[in-house]
């Protein structure tokens, strides 16, 4: 079953539409919207993802939400090792068997971690060098930010997310979709949209298209403020997009006058709005705020809150 992986005669066989349906039927699996279970059925799509991610023989790839293993198999054909993190009991238990069947010569390269990616803090084996994943849409942003925060060895990656979320992650200052995800992702990495994936490559077919987002890690902006302090300023600035920085940051700074003073000290016009500022400007403001403002409740709280209140509340969320 499946098609032989490009460039390797003994490489993994990739899943096609019939394979995906048979695997799901064997597991008694009925895809659920709650976990965004829409599975990739097109081998060319996963080949394209691996190729665009530039996965090489020296890479240890972290995959979030492997599902039935469509992307996992393609990654095993290119990487030194794949660490697949799966929250679903049935899928986590079945993945090693699927890999043994479709990629017997690469099966020893796979580690399956049965865990919630939102709680991920450690992984078995060598540190991951890349993140390549079809992220569950309802938690895509916090999962990506969490990986970037907790796994500094991840130097680059490619994620497939809802198209709207892809645009937000890669947006530049001044864009209508520029916001909290854009700035926080930019704290860690250079981010760019690298492609479009149509909804027809999934089963069941979702109601939205997907986008590929690539990133390359970089050093955060030079600042004496902490990441939490900068992110607190970002959260406050975008809490009410139409407010000027003087108004939006007044509570965080203690007063409108203190906010205006800090914003001016950072070399920014207090009448400007957050959507015009890049991450470096936010870092300068955080540094200038009285007492180097503490992290906001939103930042200190679980990032699950962002997932629940995030902008990805859409029907049809391809996650695997």
Secondary structure per residue as TSV (DSSP state, phi and psi in degrees):
chain	resnum	aa	ss	phi	psi
A	1	X	-	360.0	152.3
A	2	X	-	82.4	177.5
A	3	X	E	-113.7	143.9
A	4	X	E	-64.1	139.2
A	5	X	-	-67.3	139.5
A	6	X	T	-59.4	137.9
A	7	X	T	81.1	4.4
A	8	X	-	-148.7	110.5
A	9	X	T	-63.0	-31.3
A	10	X	T	-104.3	20.3
A	11	X	S	-77.6	176.8
A	12	X	-	-61.3	148.9
A	13	X	E	-89.2	133.5
A	14	X	E	-94.2	155.0
A	15	X	-	-80.3	136.2
A	16	X	-	-108.7	-179.0
A	17	X	H	-55.1	-44.2
A	18	X	H	-65.8	-40.5
A	19	X	H	-59.6	-45.5
A	20	X	H	-61.1	-44.3
A	21	X	H	-67.2	-39.4
A	22	X	H	-65.7	-45.2
A	23	X	H	-59.5	-43.8
A	24	X	H	-64.0	-42.2
A	25	X	H	-64.6	-42.1
A	26	X	H	-61.2	-31.5
A	27	X	T	-88.5	-4.9
A	28	X	T	64.1	31.8
A	29	X	-	-92.0	127.7
A	30	X	-	-115.3	111.5
A	31	X	-	-52.3	135.8
A	32	X	-	-112.8	143.5
A	33	X	T	-69.8	-28.6
A	34	X	T	-56.6	-39.8
A	35	X	T	-106.3	11.8
A	36	X	T	62.5	41.1
A	37	X	-	-84.8	84.5
A	38	X	-	-120.0	119.5
A	39	X	E	-99.8	139.5
A	40	X	E	-70.4	129.5
A	41	X	-	-114.9	0.6
A	42	X	-	-110.9	116.6
A	43	X	H	-63.7	-36.2
A	44	X	H	-63.3	-32.4
A	45	X	H	-66.2	-44.5
A	46	X	H	-71.8	-33.1
A	47	X	H	-60.3	-43.8
A	48	X	H	-62.7	-40.8
A	49	X	H	-63.1	-46.9
A	50	X	H	-64.0	-40.9
A	51	X	H	-65.9	-45.6
A	52	X	H	-65.8	-34.2
A	53	X	H	-73.5	-11.9
A	54	X	T	57.6	44.1
A	55	X	-	-70.7	132.2
A	56	X	-	-123.2	175.7
A	57	X	T	-65.0	-17.5
A	58	X	T	-94.8	0.1
A	59	X	-	-86.1	140.4
A	60	X	E	-105.5	110.9
A	61	X	E	-99.0	130.7
A	62	X	E	-93.4	124.3
A	63	X	E	-117.9	127.0
A	64	X	E	-101.7	128.7
A	65	X	-	69.4	60.3
A	66	X	-	-69.6	-21.4
A	67	X	T	61.3	-126.7
A	68	X	T	-81.8	-9.4
A	69	X	S	106.5	11.7
A	70	X	H	-56.3	-53.3
A	71	X	H	-74.9	-34.6
A	72	X	H	-54.2	-46.4
A	73	X	H	-61.9	-42.3
A	74	X	H	-66.0	-38.5
A	75	X	H	-65.6	-38.0
A	76	X	H	-64.3	-24.5
A	77	X	T	-77.3	-9.6
A	78	X	T	-124.6	-30.0
A	79	X	S	-97.6	163.3
A	80	X	S	-72.7	-33.8
A	81	X	E	-158.0	149.2
A	82	X	E	-126.6	127.2
A	83	X	E	-108.8	110.6
A	84	X	E	-104.7	122.4
A	85	X	E	-104.9	117.9
A	86	X	E	-130.8	130.1
A	87	X	-	-85.5	-28.5
A	88	X	-	-75.9	126.9
A	89	X	H	-57.8	-49.5
A	90	X	H	-64.4	-46.6
A	91	X	H	-66.5	-41.0
A	92	X	H	-62.7	-39.3
A	93	X	H	-71.6	-29.6
A	94	X	H	-86.9	-23.9
A	95	X	H	-59.5	-44.2
A	96	X	H	-58.4	-39.3
A	97	X	H	-66.0	-38.5
A	98	X	H	-63.9	-43.1
A	99	X	H	-66.7	-40.3
A	100	X	H	-61.7	-31.7
A	101	X	H	-79.8	-44.8
A	102	X	H	-94.2	-18.8
A	103	X	-	-142.8	60.4
A	104	X	G	-58.6	-34.0
A	105	X	G	-79.9	-10.7
A	106	X	G	-112.0	2.1
A	107	X	G	-60.7	-31.6
A	108	X	G	-75.4	-3.6
A	109	X	G	-89.8	-3.2
A	110	X	E	-103.5	134.1
A	111	X	E	-118.2	128.7
A	112	X	E	-107.3	124.5
A	113	X	E	-109.5	116.0
A	114	X	E	-87.9	96.6
A	115	X	S	-160.6	164.2
A	116	X	-	-85.4	120.5
A	117	X	G	-60.3	-24.0
A	118	X	G	-66.3	-22.9
A	119	X	G	-104.8	8.1
A	120	X	-	-70.2	123.3
A	121	X	-	-129.8	-17.5
A	122	X	-	-149.5	159.4
A	123	X	-	-140.1	152.9
A	124	X	S	-75.6	153.7
A	125	X	S	77.8	-164.7
A	126	X	S	-60.8	149.8
A	127	X	-	-60.8	141.4
A	128	X	-	-68.4	143.6
A	129	X	-	-103.4	-19.5
A	130	X	E	-147.7	149.3
A	131	X	E	-109.7	121.6
A	132	X	E	-133.1	114.9
A	133	X	E	-157.8	151.4
A	134	X	E	-98.3	89.9
A	135	X	-	-73.5	138.4
A	136	X	-	-57.6	126.7
A	137	X	G	-61.6	-35.0
A	138	X	G	-72.2	-13.5
A	139	X	G	-131.7	17.9
A	140	X	H	-57.4	-49.3
A	141	X	H	-66.4	-52.6
A	142	X	H	-63.5	-33.0
A	143	X	H	-66.2	-46.1
A	144	X	H	-60.2	-47.9
A	145	X	H	-64.4	-36.5
A	146	X	H	-64.4	-42.4
A	147	X	H	-62.5	-44.7
A	148	X	H	-63.8	-34.7
A	149	X	H	-74.2	-47.4
A	150	X	H	-93.1	-13.1
A	151	X	-	-127.1	77.4
A	152	X	T	-63.7	-15.4
A	153	X	T	-71.5	-18.3
A	154	X	-	-73.6	104.5
A	155	X	-	-93.5	-16.9
A	156	X	E	-160.5	173.2
A	157	X	E	178.3	176.0
A	158	X	E	-145.5	125.8
A	159	X	E	-125.0	145.6
A	160	X	E	-103.6	125.0
A	161	X	E	-138.6	172.3
A	162	X	E	-54.0	140.2
A	163	X	H	-55.7	-41.4
A	164	X	H	-62.3	-39.0
A	165	X	H	-70.3	-37.7
A	166	X	H	-58.4	-44.4
A	167	X	H	-62.7	-39.1
A	168	X	H	-69.6	-41.3
A	169	X	H	-62.2	-38.0
A	170	X	H	-95.1	1.2
A	171	X	-	-66.0	147.9
A	172	X	-	-99.7	158.5
A	173	X	T	-53.1	138.0
A	174	X	T	97.2	-16.6
A	175	X	-	-73.5	150.3
A	176	X	T	-64.3	-25.2
A	177	X	T	-102.7	4.9
A	178	X	-	-68.9	132.3
A	179	X	S	-166.3	-155.6
A	180	X	H	-54.9	-49.3
A	181	X	H	-58.9	-39.0
A	182	X	H	-60.1	-48.5
A	183	X	H	-70.6	-44.0
A	184	X	H	-67.2	-38.5
A	185	X	H	-64.2	-38.5
A	186	X	H	-68.0	-21.9
A	187	X	H	-59.7	-38.0
A	188	X	H	-95.1	-30.6
A	189	X	E	-156.3	161.9
A	190	X	E	-79.5	127.0
A	191	X	E	-124.3	139.2
A	192	X	E	-150.7	146.1
A	193	X	E	-78.8	130.3
A	194	X	E	-118.0	1.3
A	195	X	E	171.0	170.7
A	196	X	E	-119.8	140.4
A	197	X	E	-126.2	119.9
A	198	X	-	-71.7	158.3
A	199	X	G	-71.3	-15.4
A	200	X	G	-74.1	-9.3
A	201	X	G	-88.3	5.6
A	202	X	E	-112.7	152.9
A	203	X	E	-132.1	127.9
A	204	X	S	-63.0	157.9
A	205	X	-	-73.7	126.6
A	206	X	-	-78.9	-179.7
A	207	X	S	-98.2	5.2
A	208	X	S	-136.5	156.7
A	209	X	-	-86.9	167.5
A	210	X	E	-116.7	160.2
A	211	X	E	-128.1	148.0
A	212	X	E	-96.1	131.7
A	213	X	E	-123.4	121.3
A	214	X	E	-102.8	150.1
A	215	X	E	-143.5	150.8
A	216	X	E	-130.3	122.1
A	217	X	E	-63.4	145.2
A	218	X	-	-141.0	168.8
A	219	X	-	-70.5	142.5
A	220	X	-	-61.2	162.9
A	221	X	-	-58.2	142.2
A	222	X	-	-65.4	122.6
A	223	X	-	-165.2	152.8
A	224	X	S	-84.9	-10.4
A	225	X	S	-77.7	149.3
A	226	X	-	-81.9	167.0
A	227	X	H	-58.8	-42.5
A	228	X	H	-61.6	-39.5
A	229	X	H	-67.4	-42.2
A	230	X	H	-65.4	-43.7
A	231	X	H	-66.0	-31.1
A	232	X	H	-64.1	-39.0
A	233	X	H	-66.6	-42.3
A	234	X	H	-60.7	-47.5
A	235	X	H	-58.0	-44.8
A	236	X	H	-66.6	-39.9
A	237	X	H	-64.9	-31.9
A	238	X	H	-102.2	1.0
A	239	X	H	-60.2	-36.5
A	240	X	T	-136.7	96.5
A	241	X	T	-57.0	-30.2
A	242	X	T	-81.4	-9.9
A	243	X	S	-78.9	146.2
A	244	X	-	-71.7	163.3
A	245	X	H	-61.3	-37.2
A	246	X	H	-56.5	-42.2
A	247	X	H	-80.5	-44.5
A	248	X	H	-64.8	-32.0
A	249	X	T	-98.3	3.1
A	250	X	H	-62.4	-41.9
A	251	X	H	-66.8	-41.0
A	252	X	H	-65.3	-39.1
A	253	X	H	-82.4	-20.1
A	254	X	S	109.2	-21.8
A	255	X	S	-171.3	159.8
A	256	X	H	-59.6	-37.6
A	257	X	H	-65.4	-41.6
A	258	X	H	-66.8	-37.7
A	259	X	H	-64.2	-45.3
A	260	X	H	-61.7	-41.6
A	261	X	H	-62.9	-43.0
A	262	X	H	-66.9	-42.1
A	263	X	H	-64.8	-42.1
A	264	X	H	-63.5	-41.4
A	265	X	H	-61.7	-27.2
A	266	X	T	-84.2	0.0
A	267	X	T	79.4	26.8
A	268	X	-	-120.8	144.7
A	269	X	-	-71.1	122.3
A	270	X	T	-62.1	-19.7
A	271	X	T	-84.3	-1.2
A	272	X	S	-77.3	162.3
A	273	X	-	-109.1	156.9
A	274	X	G	-57.5	-30.8
A	275	X	G	-66.8	-8.5
A	276	X	G	-97.9	-7.2
A	277	X	-	-100.4	142.8
A	278	X	-	-90.5	176.6
A	279	X	H	-64.6	-30.8
A	280	X	H	-65.6	-39.4
A	281	X	H	-66.2	-40.2
A	282	X	H	-62.6	-37.8
A	283	X	H	-64.8	-39.8
A	284	X	H	-65.1	-39.7
A	285	X	H	-65.1	-44.8
A	286	X	H	-58.9	-39.1
A	287	X	H	-66.3	-32.2
A	288	X	H	-88.5	-13.6
A	289	X	S	-66.7	149.1
A	290	X	T	-55.6	126.5
A	291	X	T	68.5	16.1
A	292	X	-	48.1	76.5
A	293	X	-	-33.8	136.9
A	294	X	-	-73.6	161.6
A	295	X	-	-62.9	141.7
A	296	X	-	-71.5	164.3
A	297	X	H	-57.7	-36.0
A	298	X	H	-63.3	-39.0
A	299	X	H	-75.7	-37.5
A	300	X	H	-72.8	-32.1
A	301	X	S	-70.0	170.6
A	302	X	-	-60.7	140.3
A	303	X	T	-72.3	-4.1
A	304	X	H	-62.1	-30.7
A	305	X	H	-59.3	-40.9
A	306	X	H	-63.1	-37.4
A	307	X	H	-64.5	-41.7
A	308	X	H	-71.0	-35.3
A	309	X	H	-100.0	3.3
A	310	X	S	-66.2	177.6
A	311	X	S	-87.2	0.8
A	312	X	-	-92.8	33.6
A	313	X	-	-82.0	74.6
A	314	X	-	-123.8	151.9
A	315	X	S	-74.0	149.9
A	316	X	-	68.7	82.7
A	317	X	-	-117.5	95.1
A	318	X	-	-64.5	119.1
A	319	X	-	-113.5	-15.4
A	320	X	-	-142.8	360.0
